[in-house]
Amino acid sequence: MIQYSDSKDFDPQLLLALFDQADWAQGRAVEDIQRMLAETDVTISAWDGTKLVGFGRVLTDYVFRASIWDVIVDMLYQDQDIGKGLVQRILTHSSLARVDLFWLCTRRYQGFYASLGFSDKEQTGMVWDRRKHPPPSSASS
């Protein structure tokens, strides 16, 4: 039986193994995952005993906006509603009860997220990619 947790107190190596299954998350370093976990506001993880089988995280101001990131389910555990369980636990997490809008960036699985109430009709985002552009020079005072 799958158990869910909002604790960040687990070995980041377990998350690295999960991320290595997805092309969008491959090549992440354990040190970066440790920092990511420390700086993330809310995490939800899914466990089959001691095996990490799913994960999702949120960055938020706890009132107006929250963004959902890195929702992932182990390939061997897909199609068991674990992803749905992760997202539903994020949306109903007690610390996020006042949040008006949840943002989600994805190029895949739009049908899955639409089934959970997400809409692609309200896209108003832009992105700046450090890997493609040098940072603007800082203004001196």
C-alpha positions as CSV (number, residue, x, y, z in Angstrom):
1,M,0.0,0.0,0.0
2,I,1.3,3.4,-1.0
3,Q,1.9,5.9,1.9
4,Y,2.3,9.6,1.4
5,S,4.4,12.0,3.4
6,D,5.1,15.8,3.5
7,S,8.4,15.3,5.3
8,K,11.7,16.3,3.5
9,D,13.7,14.1,5.8
10,F,14.8,11.4,3.4
11,D,18.0,10.5,1.6
12,P,18.2,12.8,-1.5
13,Q,19.9,9.9,-3.3
14,L,16.5,8.2,-3.4
15,L,15.1,11.2,-5.3
16,L,18.1,11.2,-7.6
17,A,17.3,7.7,-8.7
18,L,13.7,8.7,-9.4
19,F,14.7,11.8,-11.4
20,D,17.2,9.7,-13.5
21,Q,14.1,8.0,-15.0
22,A,12.9,11.2,-16.6
23,D,14.6,12.9,-19.5
24,W,13.7,16.3,-18.1
25,A,15.4,15.6,-14.8
26,Q,18.4,13.5,-15.7
27,G,21.9,14.6,-14.7
28,R,20.9,16.4,-11.4
29,A,23.5,16.2,-8.7
30,V,22.8,15.0,-5.1
31,E,24.1,18.3,-3.7
32,D,21.7,20.2,-5.8
33,I,18.8,18.0,-4.8
34,Q,19.7,18.5,-1.1
35,R,19.6,22.3,-1.6
36,M,16.4,22.1,-3.6
37,L,14.7,20.2,-0.8
38,A,15.9,22.7,1.8
39,E,14.6,25.6,-0.2
40,T,11.3,24.1,-1.2
41,D,8.2,25.1,0.7
42,V,6.1,21.9,0.5
43,T,7.0,18.4,-0.7
44,I,4.8,15.4,-1.0
45,S,6.4,12.0,-1.5
46,A,4.9,8.6,-2.2
47,W,6.4,5.5,-0.6
48,D,6.0,1.7,-1.1
49,G,7.6,0.7,2.2
50,T,11.1,2.2,2.1
51,K,11.1,2.8,-1.7
52,L,10.4,6.3,-2.9
53,V,8.0,5.9,-5.8
54,G,6.6,9.4,-6.3
55,F,7.4,13.0,-5.6
56,G,6.1,16.6,-6.2
57,R,7.0,19.9,-4.7
58,V,5.7,23.5,-4.3
59,L,7.2,27.0,-4.1
60,T,4.7,29.5,-2.7
61,D,3.9,32.7,-0.8
62,Y,1.2,30.7,1.0
63,V,-1.5,33.3,0.1
64,F,-1.7,34.3,-3.6
65,R,0.3,31.9,-5.7
66,A,1.9,28.5,-5.6
67,S,3.9,26.7,-8.4
68,I,4.0,23.0,-8.6
69,W,7.3,21.4,-9.8
70,D,8.9,18.0,-10.4
71,V,5.9,15.8,-10.2
72,I,7.3,12.3,-11.0
73,V,6.2,8.7,-10.5
74,D,8.5,5.7,-10.7
75,M,8.0,4.0,-14.1
76,L,7.2,0.7,-12.4
77,Y,4.4,2.4,-10.4
78,Q,2.7,4.5,-13.1
79,D,-1.0,4.0,-13.8
80,Q,-1.8,3.4,-10.1
81,D,-3.1,6.9,-9.4
82,I,0.1,7.9,-7.5
83,G,0.5,11.0,-9.6
84,K,-3.1,11.9,-8.8
85,G,-2.5,11.3,-5.1
86,L,0.5,13.5,-5.2
87,V,-1.2,16.4,-6.9
88,Q,-4.4,16.1,-4.8
89,R,-2.3,16.1,-1.6
90,I,-0.6,19.3,-2.8
91,L,-3.8,21.0,-3.6
92,T,-5.4,20.1,-0.3
93,H,-2.3,20.6,1.9
94,S,-3.2,22.5,5.0
95,S,-0.4,25.0,4.7
96,L,-1.7,25.9,1.1
97,A,-5.3,26.3,2.0
98,R,-5.3,30.1,1.4
99,V,-3.5,29.9,-2.0
100,D,-5.7,31.3,-4.8
101,L,-3.8,30.1,-7.9
102,F,-1.6,27.0,-8.4
103,W,0.7,27.2,-11.5
104,L,2.1,24.2,-13.2
105,C,4.6,24.1,-16.0
106,T,4.6,21.1,-18.2
107,R,4.8,20.1,-21.8
108,R,3.4,16.7,-21.2
109,Y,0.4,15.0,-19.6
110,Q,-2.0,18.0,-20.2
111,G,-4.9,15.5,-20.2
112,F,-3.9,14.2,-16.8
113,Y,-3.7,17.6,-15.2
114,A,-6.9,18.8,-16.9
115,S,-8.6,15.8,-15.3
116,L,-7.6,17.3,-11.9
117,G,-9.0,20.7,-12.8
118,F,-6.0,22.5,-14.3
119,S,-6.7,24.7,-17.4
120,D,-4.3,25.6,-20.2
121,K,-6.6,28.6,-21.1
122,E,-4.9,30.9,-18.6
123,Q,-1.3,30.7,-19.8
124,T,0.4,34.0,-19.1
125,G,3.9,32.9,-18.5
126,M,7.3,33.7,-19.9
127,V,10.7,32.1,-19.0
128,W,14.3,33.3,-18.9
129,D,16.9,30.5,-19.3
130,R,20.3,31.2,-17.8
131,R,21.8,28.4,-20.0
132,K,20.8,30.4,-23.1
133,H,21.4,34.0,-22.1
134,P,24.1,35.7,-20.1
135,P,22.7,37.5,-17.0
136,P,22.2,41.2,-17.5
137,S,25.0,43.3,-16.0
138,S,24.1,44.6,-12.6
139,A,23.4,48.3,-12.3
140,S,25.9,50.1,-10.2
141,S,24.8,52.7,-7.7
